[in-house]
């Protein structure tokens, strides 16, 4: 299995029961089929637009750096994410679009224009809680600190809040909107110590 395919499988396992994807694709069988494709495209996007770091088939993180956080049509085409309407199906794509539009609208109020976007962090369920995710995000957090850049993320899982707070993130907003799952926006100011 190729490295990128293995990384996509890790992310698919990590996010299989995540509230974002259970909302988008309620059927567990459908998620098993579509998430490897989705995360393969997301990894290509990360390689093209930003930075991807992995831990030997156990975890992967995708960062979008300052100045490259907006995803235009070209980036979506090159990565393959432009096929989402077909691959996800009309209903799931509609839910995906409503949710990601809510992310964009809400996030604009909290992160400013110069920030690192922690786009995706997934750790295989078999090794969660062992520090793999912390080690994987550390290099970009250090780079952001050195450059004086904010870091930003959104999560739909309340249990993730404590993990990110240990890394220095704080809740910048909590969104509850009719017809959508709740989500939290978190920011991390650069550390100078």
C-alpha positions, -999 to 999 in steps of 0.1 A, spaced: 0 0 0 14 34 -9 23 58 18 -5 83 9 -30 56 7 -20 43 41 -22 79 55 -57 83 40 -67 50 57 -54 62 90 -74 94 88 -105 75 76 -102 54 108 -96 84 130 -126 103 117 -150 74 111 -171 83 141 -163 120 142 -194 142 145 -186 160 112 -186 129 92 -215 112 109 -234 143 100 -223 144 64 -226 106 58 -248 90 85 -243 55 72 -213 38 87 -209 17 56 -210 48 34 -183 64 55 -161 34 52 -163 37 14 -160 74 10 -136 86 38 -104 70 23 -111 89 -9 -119 121 9 -87 120 30 -66 110 1 -78 142 -17 -73 162 15 -37 149 18 -30 160 -18 -44 194 -10 -21 196 20 9 186 -1 0 212 -27 -12 241 -5 6 236 28 23 210 49 16 173 57 34 155 85 29 118 93 39 93 119 46 59 102 10 50 93 -3 60 128 -12 96 123 -13 125 99 -17 163 102 -24 188 74 -16 224 80 -25 253 57 1 281 62 -4 319 64 -14 332 30 -25 298 17 -56 292 39 -82 301 13 -90 272 -10 -99 284 -45 -113 263 -74 -77 255 -87 -67 240 -54 -99 219 -52 -94 207 -88 -57 198 -84 -64 179 -52 -94 160 -65 -118 176 -39 -137 191 -67 -152 156 -72 -168 158 -38 -204 163 -52 -200 130 -71 -181 110 -46 -202 121 -16 -235 121 -34 -260 150 -35 -274 148 0 -241 143 17 -225 170 -4 -253 194 6 -246 187 43 -209 191 37 -214 225 20 -237 238 47 -212 228 74 -181 241 57 -199 274 49 -207 277 86 -170 271 94 -159 299 70 -185 324 81 -178 319 118 -141 316 115 -136 349 98 -146 366 130 -118 349 151 -86 343 131 -77 374 113 -57 372 80 -23 357 91 -26 323 107 -17 287 104 -49 265 99 -46 231 116 -68 217 88 -69 180 98 -52 161 126 -60 124 129 -45 97 150 -53 60 145 -77 50 173 -53 22 183 -26 48 194 -47 77 206 -37 90 240 0 81 235 13 115 226 15 109 188 -7 139 179 13 162 203 46 152 186 31 156 152 19 192 156 49 204 176 71 215 147 45 238 132 35 252 166 72 260 171 74 276 137 43 297 143 57 308 177 90 319 161 72 338 133 46 353 157 17 337 139 -17 326 153 -28 290 149 -65 282 143 -87 251 141 -123 240 143 -135 208 160 -169 192 163 -159 169 192 -161 184 226 -137 158 239 -110 173 217 -111 206 235 -89 195 264 -63 180 241 -60 213 222 -61 234 253 -30 214 265 -13 226 234 -21 262 242 -53 267 221 -83 285 236 -119 284 226 -126 314 204 -162 306 196 -188 279 200 -214 276 172 -248 260 174 -270 265 144 -303 248 134 -297 218 113 -260 216 119 -238 199 145 -223 222 171 -186 231 166 -159 250 184 -133 274 169 -100 275 187 -70 298 184 -35 297 198 -16 329 202 22 326 195 42 318 226 73 339 234 88 318 262 
